[in-house]
Amino acid sequence: MWRTHQYLKISLMCAMWRLRVILCTLSVLSLSSAGESKARSCSEVRQAYSAKGFSLLHAPHQEISGEHLRVCPKGYTCCTSEMEDKLSQQSKHELELMVENSSYNMRTTFISRHKKFDEFFLELLDNSEKSLNSMFTKTYGKLYMQNSEVFQDLFTELKRYYTGGNVNLEEMLNDFWSRLLERMFQLLNSQYHFTDDYLECVTKYTDQLKPFGDVPRKLKAQVTKAFIAARTFVQGLMVGREVANRVAKVNIVPACVRALTQMLYCPYCRGMPGLKPCHNYCYNVMRGCLANQADLDTEWNLFIDAMLAVADRLVGPVNIEAVIEPIDIKISEAIMTMQDNSMQVSAKVFQECGQPKPSSIGRSARGISDSFGSRYRPFTPEQRPTTAAGTSLDRLRAVWKTMQHSVIDIKDKLLESKRFWSKLPDDICAESKLSASDEEQCWNSHTKGRYFPEVVKEGLTNQVNNPEVILDITRPDTLIRQQIMTLRVMTNKLKNAYNGNDISFQDSSDEGSSSGSGSGCSDGCTTEFVFVGTEAPVIGADRSDERAAAAAAGQSFSCGPSTMLVMGALTFPLWAAQTQWR
């Protein structure tokens, strides 16, 4: 009986203890449940989601089961399938904006500097033409005015060459001196009648006779180097502009979109919308998404170096300021040399080409010679005629100084753009404040905490070890490869221009010949450039009004070697010259 009582007493105590344990457990669970209920509120996520411009129709108020998620962790979540899809689209859009914004200054540099250089150079050419016309009109009077179309044609051809026309500078300059020789030979021997065939025979002996002394050789050397450098440099600015614009339009592959969503917006789904990605995590995602852009960097840097070298040619120690002043004087000297040597030149021509027939016009050779000699005399710099606005030379110098400062500014900007594409992922992660500064309090692709994987290197082949973006490294982006080829072709042209050589543009008529200085286009040339050896789109100079002018010029003159370009060399102030006159 006593034992029974004790057993009952013990059983009752155990039952009470169990009840107390159960009550305590229920109390703890109740408190825990209340705490979790508060932590699982999605109010912050809803607020951040709404701030992105999205409707809250599909945004839950509290966390839900995440089995439906395709990118973010499948635990309890504040994201529905609709939200995850919209955030994925937002991720893609934001990367496009980040690349666009990061490259904006560099891209606008090419646009604005191209425009400025182009304007300055054309203004310099226009002022040079006006300067020579003013000087020669006052110096040589009627004789110049009767032959002024030779110089006008020259400037037409020079402008056409600069804007991309099919003009061979060396042949044009040779033709100029031949054309000038024909005019002067007739003036100095006006007592004779010369047929076209006879005059053609005269020009055959230009190299042997050297009627103009050494002036043609020096002018040709300076003109070709100056114009080749200028045209190639401005073309390089256009190519840099177009390549940068194309590459800045990122081709975002699905693997990148997934990685971006996971980095930027999976913290939303986990209820931590304010949590930024870890720094190294951001690097890996961006280097994966911009791997193809980074592969452009090597060729881009070579292109920039070549542009800088040509820029040095444009503002080197022997530039336009050292050459511009004596241009018109040197032309006058060439004419005077021809006059002084007229007897010897005429005798040699008569010996080789035959005795010409006397002219039916009764004008004495002495009368024409005296008139010619009194007119064709050079002015010294102090005797130069002036215009109402001051000397044309002063205006030319002012334009040149402005252009020189512009080239120096372009050089500084070009230097800043080196390694731009390989540094782009780092710039985006750092400058846009995209990543967190605290490596412990950041999103590591799964939760809040440190990111442990190593950062991969730039470029497509290095992404084989990228833990965040799974790419097919055997399939590079086609557009990027095209731009690499475009830069390679342009770099080769720049290197040739630095050495004073001009290589032909694509031309089906010459079957790839690159021996000439011209662009190789047909009549009615425009300012559009088509590069050999690249699938890249045609690069245009964006000067529609000049295209019309070039087309008009093509109707009057052949697009092949013509005498007009040669004249242009004489009248254009030869900037970037490589040698002094004396």
Secondary structure, 3 states (H helix, E strand, C coil): CHHHHHHHHHHHHHHHHHHHHHHHHHHHHHHHHHHHHHHCECHHHHHHHHHCCCCCCCCCCECECCCCCCCCCCCCECCCHHHHHHHHHHHHHHHHHHHHHHHHHHHHHHHHHHHHHHHHHHHHHHHHHHHHHHHHHHHHHHHHHHCHHHHHHHHHHHHHHHCCCCCCHHHHHHHHHHHHHHHHHHHHCCCEECCHHHHHHHHCCHHHHCCCCCHHHHHHHHHHHHHHHHHHHHHHHHHHHHHHHHHCCCCCCHHHHHHHHHHHCHHHHCCCCCCCECHHHHHHHHHHHCHHHHHCHHHHHHHHHHHHHHHHHHCCCCCHHHHHCCHHHHHHHHHHHHHHCHHHHHHHHHHHHCCCEECCCCCCHHHHHHHHHHHCCCCCHHHCCCECCECHHHHHHHHHHHHHHHHHHHHHHHHHCCCHHHHHHHHHHHHCCCCCCCCCCCECCCCECCCCCCCCCCCCHHHHHCCCCCCCCCCCCHHHHHHHHHHHHHHHHHHHHHCCCCCCCCCHHHCCCCCCCCCCCCCCCCCCECCCCCCCCCECCCCHHHHHHHHHHHHHCCCCCCHHHHHHHHHCCCCCCCCCCC
